[in-house]
Amino acid sequence: MRTTLTLDQDVARLVERLRRLRDTTFRSVVNDALRLGLRQLLEPPAAHAKAFRTREANLGPCRFAAVDDVQDVLAVADGERLP
């Protein structure tokens, strides 16, 4: 199939770089890249991918009755006053 394709400059540079490295044709590089990328895009997300979990950390009791007063919290954090 013959079609016109407009590439972004960064993509065109990568295609040309890969073409030179492989010593092959522009057409071959574009077809290989599209084939690989499209297969990957069509695959469902890996079901076996392990979910990221954040470990809990006990920071002790809150040093403030309320953290609504940001100025008060920042003053304590800066060492200007005690909690």
QUIWOVEN-V129822 format. One record per residue. N is the residue number from 1. OMEGA is omega in whole degrees, 0 to 359 (NA if undefined). D_LAST is the distance of its C-alpha to the last C-alpha in Angstrom with 1 decimal. Layout:
# QUIWOVEN-V129822
n=N omega=OMEGA d_last=D_LAST
n=N omega=OMEGA d_last=D_LAST
This chain:
# QUIWOVEN-V129822
n=1 omega=180 d_last=73.2
n=2 omega=179 d_last=73.0
n=3 omega=176 d_last=70.1
n=4 omega=182 d_last=68.3
n=5 omega=178 d_last=64.7
n=6 omega=182 d_last=62.5
n=7 omega=170 d_last=59.8
n=8 omega=184 d_last=56.8
n=9 omega=181 d_last=57.2
n=10 omega=179 d_last=54.6
n=11 omega=179 d_last=56.4
n=12 omega=178 d_last=59.8
n=13 omega=179 d_last=58.7
n=14 omega=178 d_last=57.5
n=15 omega=180 d_last=60.7
n=16 omega=179 d_last=62.8
n=17 omega=180 d_last=60.9
n=18 omega=178 d_last=61.4
n=19 omega=180 d_last=65.1
n=20 omega=180 d_last=65.7
n=21 omega=181 d_last=64.0
n=22 omega=184 d_last=66.0
n=23 omega=182 d_last=69.2
n=24 omega=183 d_last=69.7
n=25 omega=176 d_last=70.1
n=26 omega=181 d_last=67.6
n=27 omega=181 d_last=68.7
n=28 omega=180 d_last=68.0
n=29 omega=181 d_last=64.5
n=30 omega=179 d_last=63.6
n=31 omega=179 d_last=65.2
n=32 omega=181 d_last=63.4
n=33 omega=178 d_last=60.0
n=34 omega=180 d_last=60.5
n=35 omega=181 d_last=61.8
n=36 omega=182 d_last=58.9
n=37 omega=180 d_last=56.3
n=38 omega=176 d_last=57.8
n=39 omega=180 d_last=58.1
n=40 omega=180 d_last=54.4
n=41 omega=181 d_last=53.5
n=42 omega=180 d_last=55.7
n=43 omega=175 d_last=54.2
n=44 omega=178 d_last=51.7
n=45 omega=182 d_last=48.3
n=46 omega=180 d_last=48.5
n=47 omega=182 d_last=48.0
n=48 omega=181 d_last=47.2
n=49 omega=183 d_last=44.4
n=50 omega=180 d_last=41.3
n=51 omega=178 d_last=38.3
n=52 omega=179 d_last=35.2
n=53 omega=176 d_last=32.4
n=54 omega=179 d_last=28.8
n=55 omega=179 d_last=27.6
n=56 omega=178 d_last=24.5
n=57 omega=179 d_last=21.6
n=58 omega=181 d_last=19.1
n=59 omega=180 d_last=15.7
n=60 omega=182 d_last=14.3
n=61 omega=178 d_last=12.2
n=62 omega=182 d_last=10.0
n=63 omega=183 d_last=6.2
n=64 omega=176 d_last=6.5
n=65 omega=178 d_last=9.2
n=66 omega=179 d_last=10.9
n=67 omega=179 d_last=11.2
n=68 omega=181 d_last=13.9
n=69 omega=185 d_last=12.2
n=70 omega=180 d_last=12.7
n=71 omega=180 d_last=12.2
n=72 omega=180 d_last=8.5
n=73 omega=180 d_last=8.2
n=74 omega=178 d_last=10.5
n=75 omega=178 d_last=9.1
n=76 omega=180 d_last=6.1
n=77 omega=179 d_last=9.1
n=78 omega=179 d_last=11.3
n=79 omega=180 d_last=9.5
n=80 omega=176 d_last=9.8
n=81 omega=180 d_last=6.6
n=82 omega=179 d_last=3.8
n=83 omega=NA d_last=0.0
